[in-house]
Amino acid sequence: MSVYVYGVTRAGLAAPPGIRGIGDPPARVRTPAYGGLAAVVSAAPDKLRPRRRDLRAHQDVQLAFAGRGALLPTRFGAVAADEEAVLARLREGAGSYAAALDRVEGRFEMNLKAAPVEDGIAALVRTDPHVARLRQESRRRPGYDTSVRLGEAVMAGLRRRALAAAREVADVLTELADDVAPGAEVPGGVLNVSFLVAADRVADCRAVVDDLGPQLADRAELRLAGPLPCYSFCGLAAPAGV
C-alpha cells in the first residue's frame, strides 16, 4: 500500500500525541525506522489533492516533529510505493540523511518576502530626480509615450526602493541566522529569502520585522513567515517517489 511521506527524522522520535496526517478521516502517523533514521509517514489517500485541510495537516505534522527533534521535510505530495521502498531509501542515503539532520537540529526556517507599496509614489517623486522630471514633463506635454516612460520609471523606482528596504531587514536577520538561502522569484515581489534560525532566535527575527517594518512601510511591504520546517536547508531529496 502506498504511503505518504512527511520527512525524515531520527529513530526513536515518536509521533506527538494526537497528531494526525492527511486524508479523510485523517490518517495515523507512523515512524518506520532503519538504523538511526526514521521516516514520518501515513497511509496515502486514494486521490491526493492540495486541499486546504491536507495542506494544513501536512505542515502540522512536520512542525510537530520539528518541535521535538530534527526533521528533513518533504514538499506536499510526496508518495512512496510502500513502506519497504521508504526504508530502502533510508538505507541508501543513511550518511547524507544523518548529516542533514545534524544541520537542522534545533532550528527552523524563517522566510522573508518583500514587495513594493503603491502608496510610496509621493516619496519616490520627492527623492528620485528622474521620476520627478518625467512627471513634470508629462504635465507639460501629456502624451502616450511620456505616460509610458513615466509609468516604467515609477515601477522601477518603487521596486528599487522596496529592494533596498528589504535588504536592510535581511541584513539584520542574516546576523541572527546560521544560514541563508534565496528563494524563487515571486510575481510582483522584490525579495524572497529564507533563514536557518535556532529555535531560541525565532522571536528575535519577528521582533526585527515588527520594529523595522513600520519604519519602512512607505517603501516595502514585508512578510515574515515562520517558524517553518527547514525546506530550504535539507540539501537532499526526501525518500519519496520510489
N, C-alpha and C positions, 0 to 999 in steps of 0.2 A: 504493500500500500504506500502511495506517495506521501511524503512528509513535507511540511512547511518548515523552513529554516529561518530562525531569527538571528543566529550568530553562533560564535564560538566562545567558550569560557573555559575556566579551569575545572577539572574533575573535582567533585565534592561540593560544588556550589549548587545547592538545591534550589528548586523553584520557590520563589517567595510565596508565603501562604495566601491563598485566594486568587492568585494571578491566573488569568485565563487568556487564551490566544484568540486567533481569528476564527471566523466561521459562525454559523447559526444552527445550533447553540454554540457558544464559544468553546473551543477545544481545550482539553487538558494539556498543559505544557510539561514536557519531559526533558531530561538531560542525559541521553545516552553517552557513555564515556569510552575513550580509548586512551590508555596510559594516563598521562596527567591532563588530558584535554577532555572537554565535553561539548557536544553540540546542544543548542537550545532549539527544540523542535516541538511541533504538534502535528496532529493529523491535518493534511491538506484538504480543503474543501473541493468538492467536485468542480465547481465553477468559481474560479478566483477572479474577482474584480476589485478595483480600487475604491470600494465603498468607504464612506467616512468612518463607519463603525470599525471596519477591519484595519484601515489605516491607523486609527487611534489605538486599536488593540496591539498592532504591530509595534508601535513605538512604546506603548505602556509596558509591554513585556521586556523590551530592550532596556528601558530606563530602570525597571525594577531590578534586573540583573546587574546593570552597571552601577547601581547604588549599593550593591552588596559585594562587588568584585569586578575584575577586569572583564570586558566584553568586546569582541570584534563583531560589529553589527553587519547584517546584510541589508540591502535595499529591499523595499517592499516587492513581493512576488517571487522570492527565491524558493524554488521547489525542487526536491531531490526525488529520484525514482523510489527509493525506500530507505529505511534506516541503515541497512548494510552499506549502501552507497555513500551515505554521510560518514560512517565510521571509516570507510576506505579512504576517503579524502582526508580525514583527520590523521590517519596513519601515514599517508603520503606526504603531508605537509607539516608534520609534527614540529620540526625545528622552527620553521617560519612562523607558525601559529604561536608557539611559545614566546618567541622574541617579540612578536607584535603585541601579545598580551602584556608583556613587561612594559612596553612603551606606553600603553594607555592605562595602566594600573592606577587607580585613584584619580583619574582625570575625566573630564567631559569636553565636549566640543561646544564652543560659543560661536555663533555666526552673526556677522555684521553685514547688513545691506544698506546702501545709501542711494538716494535718488534726488534729482533737483526739485526745487519748490518753485512753482509758477509765481507765487507772490513775492519772489525775490527780484522781480524785474526792476522795481524802483531803485533798489540798492545797486543793481547791476549798472543801470544808467548813470548813477552817481559816481561809480568807481571805474567804469570802462570807457575811455575816451572814444574808442572806435564805435561802440554801440551808441554813445551819446551823439556822435557826429552823424551816423546813419539815421538816427531818429529825427534830428533837426532837418536833414536832407529830405526825409520822407514827408515832413510837414511843409517844407518849402515847395517841393516838386513831387507831389503824390504820383505814384505810378506802380505798375505791376513789378517791374524789375527792382525798384527801390524797396518795395514791400518784401519781396523775396529775400533780398540781401539783408534787410533788417531782421527778418524772421530767423534766417540762418545764423546771423551774428548773435541774436538773443539766445537761441537754443545752445549754441556753442559756449556762450558766456555763462549761462546757467549751469551747464554741465561742468565747466571748468571750476566754477566757484564751489559747486557741490563736491567735486572730487577733492579739491584742496581741503575742504572742511572735513570730509570723511577720513582723509589721511591723517588729520590731526588726531582724530579719535583712534584710528587704527594704530598709530604710533604708540599711544599710551597703552592700548590693550596688548600690543606686542611685548611691552615690558613686563606684563603680568603673565604672559603665556610661555609655555615650554616649546611650542612650535606654531608655525603659521602656514596655512595652505590657501592659495587663491581658489575661488570657486568659478563656476561657469558664468558667462555674461548673462545678466538678467535684463530682459527687454525694458527699456526706459531707465535702467539703473546706471550708476557710475562706478559702483564698487560692490563686490561680493567676496568676502574673505572669512575664513574660519580660523579659530584659535584653539589650540590644545591647552586646556587650563586645569590646574589642580582643583579638586573639589572645594578646597577652602578659599579659592580665589574667585569663585563664581560670583559671589556677592560684590566683590570689588569691581568686577567687569561691569556689572549692572550699575554700580554707583558712578563709574566713569561716564557711561552714556546718559544716565539721569542728570549728571552735573553739566556735561558739555552739550548735550542735545539742545536744551533751551537757548544756550548761547549761540548756537549755530543754526537755529531754526529758520533764519531768513536765507540760508544758503543750502541746507540739505535736510532731507527727511531721513532720519536714522532709525533703523530697526535692528535690535539685538535679540536674537533667538537663542534659547538655551536655558538650562543645560540640555544638550542633545547627546545621543550616542556618538561615538567618535568615528563617524563615517569617513571623514577626510584624512584620517591618520592611521588607518589599518595597514596600508601598504601592500595588501594582497587580497585576492578574491576569497570569498567565503565558500564553504563546501556545499555548493548547491548546483543544480542544473546537470547532475550526473545521471 
